[in-house]
């Protein structure tokens, strides 16, 4: 449909998507390897769109907080680029992994340098980078304040029950961090780095808050609702490029093929997607597909992109 009509009819599009997906609510498998996430109702579904012009559209459980998990890696990457600039790429790559998000095999082949900042090993490296000059508690506080700044919402908090649950069961992440430390790729103690990592993954946000927090990526680095300048236009474009190629682990190519938008998923069932120049979109449906991405969330974004013509590859 023409873009102008799409802008006018976004709420109708959202309502239609929700109605069409309602019979399928509960499909997929929740992330039961994290005990707190295993308790989430798989039948939940929320979606929010915030346009660069300030329109906000919501449907379903868009005001229910959920654990954003790996979506937080977009925000820590943005912080790391602000603190260290392009030097971060000496420590982490920019290529799709082609492996599971928590794979240790690739790390061994590549000398402890993670493929990209969105797989677990890469995000752990980013946490290590931004920990410089901070205690873990100070940095966790800075991350929360940064996300509140992006969303213009002081109600965003960390779900400490989820953070404790991840700490108690995150053996693979401890292995990844220890492995990188053995290669001399981490500067700080493993426990400190993972303390930061587990806590930023445990940020709890609603779809509305999440969509607002990603709006700077849709608007050339500046939040048009607040006027807050976050990153340069070039940096926003590059973060979007990484989200498009690496944001869904080894399902990134399929997401680009079907949806055609930069996006970042989390095993809590959330996805943040960016339509450059147009809108930021957040969707939450806890049931995951085989790649650890929201099953119905991915489908909802595919439907949205098709009906709005928002794909970066053309209508």
N, C-alpha and C positions, 0 to 999 in steps of 0.2 A: 504494500500500500504506500501511497505518497507520504513523504516524511511529515508534511504539515498535518495531514489527517492523523498520522500515527501519534503525533504529539497531543492532539486533541482527544484522541480515543484511547490513551494509554490505560486508563482505569478500566475501560470496557475490555481491552485486550487481557489485562490481568485477571479480571473476573472470568473471562472465557477460559483462560488457561487453568485457573483454579477449578472451575466447574468440570472441565474435561479430565483433570487429573484426580478429582475426588474419589472415583471408584478404585483408584490404584493406591490410595494412601496406605502406608504401612509396608509397601514393597521394598525390597533390599534388606540388608542386614546391618544392624547398628554395630558400632565399634565396641564389641563386648570384651576386648582385651584390656580396656581401661574400665575398671569396675563402675565408676560413676557414670560413664557414658552408656554402659550397658543398661542402666535404669531409665534411660530416656524413652518416652513414648514414641514408637516408630511411626505412628499415625499423624504426627505433627507436620504442618506445612505452612510456611510463611514466605512472603515475597514483598520486596519494596523497591521502588524506582525513585531516584531523586535526579531530576534533570538539571542541566547546567543553568536553566532559566529559573530554577527554584521550585518547580512543581514537585510535589511528593505524592506518590500513589502507593497504596498498600493493599494487601489481601491476606486473608487467613491469619496465621499466628505471627504476623510481622512485628508485634510488640512484645513477644515473649523472648526473654534472654536465653541464649544458648552458648555453648562452649565453641569459640571460633577456631580453636586449635591452629592448624598450619596457615590459616589465613593471616594470622598475626605476623607471619614471616615477611609479608609485604611491608609491614610497618617497621620491623627491625632492619630490613634491608634499606629502607629509606633513611632510617637513623644512621646506619653504618656509612652510607654514601655521604651523608651530611658531615659526619665526623672524620672520615678517612678518604673520601673521594674515590677516584679510580684505582687507588692503591689496594682496595679490597680484592681486586681481581688477581692479585698475586697469591691470594689464599684460597680462593674459591673460583670455579669456572663459570661459564655461561652457556653450557651445552645441555640439551635434554639428556636425561640419564638412561632411559630405556630399561631401567631396573626398578624394582620395588622401592618405595620411599625410604625404607629402613634397611636397604641392602648394605652389607659389609664387603661383598665380593669386589665391587668396583673400586672401593677405597684401596684395597690391597694392590690391585693392578696399577693404580695411578698414584701410588706413593703417599696416600693419606690426604690428597687434595680432592675435595668433593666436586662433583660435576657442576652443580649450580646451587644458588642460595635457598632453594625451596625444598630440596630433599632434606631429610633429617640431619644428615652429616653437615650439609652446607649451612643450615640454619644454626646448628651448634657452633660452627666456625664463626658465623656472624655474631652470635651471642658473645663469643670469646673476644672478638674485635671491639665491640662496643662496651665491654666490661673494663677496658683500660681506664685506669684512674678512678674507678668506682668500687664500692662494695657491692655485692649482689643486691642487697636491699635497696641501695640508692638507685641502682640501674633499673630495677623492677619498678620503682616509683617513677622514674623518668619515662619509662615506656608507657605506663598507665597515663601519665600526664600528656604525653605526646598524642596518644589515641584520643583522649578527651579533647585535646586541641583540634585534631582533625575533624572530629564529629561535632564539635562545639556543644559538648554534653558532659557535664561533670558527674553524671550518675554511672558511668562505666566503671566496673570493678573487676577484680580477679576472683574467680570462684576457687576459694582455697581448698574446698573439698576435692575438686577435680585435680588441683595441683598436687595435693597429697596422694591422691589415687595414682597419678602418673609417676610420682617419685617412688612409690612403693612397688610399682610393676614395670618400670621402664628399663628393664635389663638390657634390651637391645640398644637403647640409647646410651646407656653406660658403657656398653661394649664399643659402640661407635666412637664415643668421646675418648675412651681409653686407648683405642687403636690409633686415633689421630695424635694423641699425646705421645704415644710411643714413637711416632714419626717426627716428633718435635713440631707438630702443627697447631698445638694449643699453647697459649701463653699463661693460662691460669689453671688452678686446680680443677680437675674434672667436676668435683662436687659443686664448686662455685658456678661454673659455666652451665651445668645442667640445672642448677637452682633457678638461674635466669630463664633458661629455655623452657622448663616445665611451667613456670609461672606465666610467661607471656603466652604460651599456648592455652593457658587456662582462663584467658580473658573471656568474660561473658558479655555478649552484646545482642541486641535485637537486630532484625533485618533493617529496620529504619536507621538505627545508629550505624550499622556497618555500611550501608549505602552512602550515608553522609560522610563517613570517614574516608571513603574511596573517591569522593567527588573531585578531589584535586587532580587525580589521574585522568579524569575525563575532561578537565578544563585547563590543560596546559600547565599544571603545577600549582595553580592557585585555586583555593576554595571560593567559588563565585558567591556563595551565600554569606560568607563572613569577610571576604577580602583578604584572608590569611594567605600569604605566599609561603608555600611549603618547599617546593623544589623548582629548578629552572624548567622551561618547556622541553629542552633536550633531555633532561634527566627523567621527566615524566614519560616521555616517549620511550626511553630505554627501559624503564621499569615495566611499562606496558608490553614491550617486546619480550621481556623475560617471562612475564605472566602468560603470554600467548604460547610461547614455546616450551615452558617448563612448569606451568602452574598446576598441572594435573598429573604429576608423576609420569608413569608410563602410559597414562591415558591422555596425555597432552595433545598428541597428534589427532586423536579421534575427536577431542573437544574442539580443536581448531577446525576440523573438517565439518563437524555438525553445527557448531555454534558460530565460530568465526569472530569471537571476541576475546580480548585478554581476560584471563580469569585466574582466580586462586581458590582452591578447594581446601577443606579441612575435614578430618574424620569425624567431627561433630555433626557433619551433614550440611554445613554451610558452604556457599560459594559466593565470592565477590567477583562481579564481572564489570568490565568497563567498556562503554561505547564512546570512544574518543569524540569530543566535541558535542556529545549529546546527553549522556546520563551515566550514573553509577547504579548498579543493580545488585541487590543481595537476595539470595534465596536460601531457605533452610528446609531440608527434609532429611531426617536422621538416617534413613535406610540407605546403605552404600552399595555400589556395584563392586565388581571383582577387583577394580583398581583402587578402591578406597575413596571414590568420589560419590557424592550424593546422586542416587539413581534418578529420582524424580526431579531433583534440582537441576541436573544436567538437561533433562528432557524439557523442563519448563523454560530454561534459557534458550534451548534450540527452537522452541515454539515462539518465544518472544522475538528472537533474531529474525525468524522467517516472516513474522507478521509486521515487523517494523522496518525491515530492510537495514538493520543496524550493523550487520556483519562488516568487519573492516575490509573484506574482500569484495564488497559491493552488494547491492540489493538483490 
